[in-house]
Structures are given as structure tokens and as C-alpha cells.
Amino acid sequence: MDAKIPAVLGVAEARTRLPELLAELVEDPEHDPILVGAYRRPQGVLISPAEYERLMALDAAARRDTEAVVEGP
């Protein structure tokens, strides 16, 4: 995924294009996040299921690492 900040889709446009947007995310699991919001201010993010699972695994690993440090040897 690129580090650039993606453009924000308006809610109405996202609603109209939702099937297309979801298909893009399924076809390309490394697709840039799709930001959705009102007045072009981000209020939500669409990501692929693969990216969501990757982020959840990172979060779980970070929690385990933190618990190991807090609990000590």
C-alpha cells in the first residue's frame, strides 16, 4: 500500500459506487484505503478483508508484546 493520503469520497458518491468499490478491494487486497466522509472530511475507511486481517494480527501481536513487557520474565 502507498503511504499517500487518498482522496475522500463523499457519502453520496460512495453509496452510488459501493458495489464497484467493494469489487476493487476484493480484486486487489493491497488496494489503497478508500476514505468516505461528509464535506470531504474523512469519517470512515474501506479496506480489503485481507488488509483488515493483517491489521488485526499486528494489533494482537502488539498486545502480546506489551503484556510480555508489563508482566516481565
Backbone as ProteinMPNN parsed JSONL, in Angstrom:
{"seq_chain_A": "MDAKIPAVLGVAEARTRLPELLAELVEDPEHDPILVGAYRRPQGVLISPAEYERLMALDAAARRDTEAVVEGP", "coords_chain_A": {"N_chain_A": [[0.829, -1.184, 0.0], [0.437, 2.253, -0.687], [1.895, 5.157, 0.89], [0.643, 7.523, 0.58], [-1.973, 9.931, 1.159], [-5.23, 9.085, 0.573], [-7.833, 10.408, -1.605], [-10.925, 11.776, -0.4], [-14.041, 10.326, -0.622], [-17.284, 11.547, -1.164], [-20.231, 10.87, 0.77], [-22.587, 10.347, -0.716], [-21.534, 9.753, -3.272], [-19.961, 7.513, -2.632], [-21.972, 5.766, -1.801], [-23.347, 5.383, -4.201], [-21.354, 4.195, -5.735], [-20.665, 1.928, -4.317], [-20.843, -0.995, -4.849], [-18.9, -1.211, -6.904], [-16.61, -0.183, -5.606], [-16.256, -2.056, -3.542], [-15.765, -4.338, -5.076], [-13.31, -3.621, -6.208], [-11.688, -3.669, -3.919], [-11.79, -6.369, -3.245], [-10.694, -7.581, -5.494], [-8.102, -6.541, -5.498], [-6.254, -6.962, -2.92], [-4.311, -5.29, -1.817], [-5.118, -2.782, -2.31], [-5.32, 0.76, -2.08], [-6.545, 2.325, 0.925], [-9.961, 3.375, 1.079], [-11.327, 6.368, 1.664], [-14.197, 7.742, 3.19], [-16.571, 10.321, 3.574], [-18.329, 13.205, 4.886], [-18.574, 16.382, 3.396], [-16.063, 16.125, 2.334], [-14.423, 15.415, 4.394], [-12.733, 12.949, 6.147], [-14.58, 10.253, 7.458], [-14.892, 7.606, 7.642], [-13.407, 4.447, 6.69], [-12.759, 2.272, 4.017], [-11.396, -0.895, 3.652], [-9.657, -3.758, 2.328], [-10.694, -7.149, 3.073], [-8.453, -8.766, 3.528], [-6.492, -6.902, 4.239], [-7.64, -5.913, 6.581], [-7.539, -8.226, 8.21], [-4.741, -8.485, 8.366], [-4.061, -6.158, 9.771], [-5.412, -6.653, 12.187], [-3.996, -8.868, 13.091], [-1.487, -7.707, 13.503], [-2.183, -5.955, 15.563], [-2.939, -7.767, 17.557], [-0.48, -9.034, 17.98], [1.016, -6.877, 18.926], [-0.328, -6.36, 21.313], [0.247, -8.739, 22.716], [3.044, -8.515, 22.897], [3.242, -6.212, 24.484], [1.98, -7.064, 26.846], [3.815, -9.029, 27.613], [6.047, -7.488, 28.233], [5.081, -5.904, 30.311], [4.377, -7.85, 32.224], [6.789, -9.054, 32.61], [9.798, -11.149, 32.912]], "CA_chain_A": [[0.0, 0.0, 0.0], [1.17, 3.507, -0.728], [1.792, 5.974, 2.092], [-0.074, 8.754, 0.266], [-3.317, 10.052, 1.725], [-6.19, 9.021, -0.535], [-8.913, 11.399, -1.658], [-12.119, 11.408, 0.362], [-15.274, 10.272, -1.407], [-18.489, 11.969, -0.472], [-21.11, 9.761, 1.134], [-23.489, 10.04, -1.837], [-20.753, 9.083, -4.312], [-19.599, 6.193, -2.121], [-23.181, 4.949, -1.82], [-23.613, 5.041, -5.596], [-20.269, 3.365, -6.261], [-20.289, 0.903, -3.343], [-20.503, -2.291, -5.442], [-17.628, -1.059, -7.627], [-15.541, -0.008, -4.628], [-16.04, -3.336, -2.874], [-15.133, -5.23, -6.053], [-11.901, -3.215, -6.295], [-10.997, -4.131, -2.721], [-11.686, -7.829, -3.298], [-9.783, -7.928, -6.583], [-6.75, -6.109, -5.16], [-6.179, -6.849, -1.456], [-3.397, -4.225, -1.418], [-5.708, -1.514, -2.779], [-5.266, 1.847, -1.101], [-7.793, 2.527, 1.661], [-10.921, 4.301, 0.48], [-11.9, 7.208, 2.709], [-15.552, 8.221, 2.918], [-16.968, 11.301, 4.566], [-19.153, 14.344, 4.512], [-17.812, 17.607, 3.147], [-14.703, 15.676, 2.012], [-13.656, 15.162, 5.62], [-12.839, 11.507, 6.392], [-15.377, 9.775, 8.588], [-14.811, 6.154, 7.635], [-12.417, 3.896, 5.766], [-12.989, 0.937, 3.47], [-10.182, -1.624, 3.338], [-9.935, -5.135, 1.935], [-10.705, -8.093, 4.197], [-7.081, -9.208, 3.781], [-5.81, -5.823, 4.974], [-8.222, -5.902, 7.924], [-6.964, -9.354, 8.945], [-3.347, -8.165, 8.617], [-4.028, -5.162, 10.839], [-5.834, -7.289, 13.436], [-2.884, -9.711, 13.527], [-0.481, -6.793, 14.051], [-2.705, -5.459, 16.829], [-2.852, -8.854, 18.529], [0.94, -9.227, 18.295], [1.435, -5.747, 19.75], [-0.878, -6.568, 22.661], [1.031, -9.808, 23.354], [4.353, -7.956, 23.234], [3.061, -5.279, 25.606], [1.709, -7.859, 28.043], [5.057, -9.696, 27.998], [6.92, -6.485, 28.853], [4.468, -5.491, 31.583], [4.436, -8.974, 33.162], [8.195, -9.352, 32.868], [10.245, -12.541, 32.724]], "C_chain_A": [[0.871, 1.244, 0.0], [0.943, 4.289, 0.558], [1.022, 7.258, 1.835], [-1.462, 8.744, 0.896], [-4.313, 10.048, 0.57], [-7.227, 10.137, -0.466], [-10.112, 10.867, -0.877], [-13.324, 11.445, -0.563], [-16.424, 10.792, -0.556], [-19.387, 10.769, -0.218], [-22.021, 9.374, -0.037], [-22.746, 9.302, -2.944], [-20.372, 7.668, -3.874], [-20.801, 5.254, -2.159], [-23.469, 4.475, -3.242], [-22.596, 4.033, -6.121], [-19.906, 2.179, -5.368], [-19.997, -0.463, -3.969], [-19.156, -2.268, -6.174], [-16.453, -0.962, -6.658], [-15.221, -1.318, -3.923], [-15.361, -4.332, -3.811], [-13.649, -4.902, -6.193], [-11.111, -3.743, -5.107], [-10.801, -5.643, -2.723], [-10.665, -8.253, -4.355], [-8.339, -7.59, -6.255], [-6.651, -5.913, -3.653], [-5.237, -5.754, -0.972], [-3.855, -2.86, -1.912], [-5.577, -0.464, -1.685], [-6.586, 1.932, -0.345], [-8.664, 3.559, 0.95], [-11.57, 5.065, 1.626], [-13.255, 7.743, 2.262], [-15.907, 9.244, 3.988], [-17.85, 12.387, 3.999], [-18.263, 15.56, 4.358], [-16.329, 17.311, 2.925], [-13.795, 15.557, 3.233], [-13.826, 13.692, 5.967], [-13.647, 11.183, 7.638], [-15.362, 8.259, 8.688], [-13.826, 5.704, 6.576], [-12.85, 2.511, 5.316], [-11.637, 0.329, 3.154], [-10.57, -3.05, 2.963], [-9.992, -6.026, 3.176], [-9.289, -8.574, 4.541], [-6.31, -8.158, 4.582], [-6.34, -5.74, 6.401], [-7.62, -7.022, 8.774], [-5.5, -9.088, 9.291], [-3.22, -7.175, 9.783], [-4.426, -5.764, 12.192], [-4.719, -8.19, 13.982], [-1.771, -8.851, 14.124], [-0.904, -6.284, 15.427], [-2.59, -6.532, 17.907], [-1.408, -9.091, 18.942], [1.437, -8.099, 19.19], [0.918, -5.897, 21.181], [-0.09, -7.64, 23.406], [2.4, -9.284, 23.781], [4.269, -7.036, 24.432], [2.824, -6.038, 26.899], [2.971, -8.537, 28.532], [5.988, -8.716, 28.695], [6.386, -6.098, 30.224], [4.597, -6.601, 32.625], [5.865, -9.338, 33.522], [8.519, -10.816, 32.697], [9.76, -13.476, 33.797]], "O_chain_A": [[1.93, 1.268, 0.628], [-0.071, 4.111, 1.233], [0.767, 8.016, 2.771], [-2.046, 7.686, 1.133], [-4.25, 10.906, -0.31], [-7.464, 10.727, 0.588], [-10.281, 9.658, -0.719], [-13.598, 12.458, -1.207], [-16.509, 10.499, 0.637], [-19.302, 9.764, -0.924], [-22.199, 8.187, -0.312], [-23.264, 8.332, -3.498], [-20.455, 6.731, -4.667], [-20.665, 4.082, -2.508], [-23.794, 3.308, -3.461], [-22.949, 3.122, -6.87], [-18.925, 1.488, -5.644], [-18.967, -1.053, -3.641], [-18.37, -3.21, -6.064], [-15.417, -1.592, -6.871], [-14.052, -1.655, -3.729], [-14.482, -5.084, -3.39], [-12.821, -5.808, -6.286], [-9.985, -4.213, -5.271], [-9.775, -6.143, -2.262], [-9.873, -9.169, -4.135], [-7.432, -8.295, -6.698], [-6.931, -4.824, -3.152], [-5.347, -5.322, 0.176], [-3.082, -1.902, -1.931], [-5.709, -0.772, -0.501], [-7.64, 1.642, -0.912], [-8.167, 4.485, 0.309], [-12.273, 4.485, 2.455], [-13.436, 8.142, 1.111], [-15.587, 9.062, 5.162], [-18.081, 12.47, 2.793], [-17.307, 15.739, 5.112], [-15.459, 18.111, 3.269], [-12.569, 15.593, 3.123], [-14.958, 13.221, 6.074], [-13.436, 11.747, 8.712], [-15.773, 7.694, 9.701], [-13.456, 6.467, 5.683], [-13.257, 1.681, 6.129], [-10.818, 0.945, 2.473], [-11.682, -3.494, 3.25], [-9.407, -5.697, 4.208], [-8.966, -8.766, 5.713], [-5.562, -8.498, 5.498], [-5.567, -5.518, 7.333], [-7.236, -6.797, 9.922], [-5.056, -9.426, 10.389], [-2.377, -7.341, 10.664], [-3.842, -5.423, 13.22], [-4.522, -8.267, 15.194], [-1.177, -9.222, 15.136], [-0.086, -6.193, 16.343], [-2.192, -6.245, 19.036], [-1.13, -9.323, 20.119], [2.205, -8.345, 20.12], [1.63, -5.602, 22.141], [0.211, -7.48, 24.589], [2.864, -9.569, 24.885], [5.136, -7.074, 25.306], [3.398, -5.701, 27.934], [3.192, -8.622, 29.74], [6.655, -9.086, 29.662], [7.147, -5.978, 31.183], [4.896, -6.324, 33.786], [6.128, -9.865, 34.603], [7.649, -11.629, 32.381], [10.063, -14.669, 33.759]]}, "name": "protein", "num_of_chains": 1, "seq": "MDAKIPAVLGVAEARTRLPELLAELVEDPEHDPILVGAYRRPQGVLISPAEYERLMALDAAARRDTEAVVEGP"}
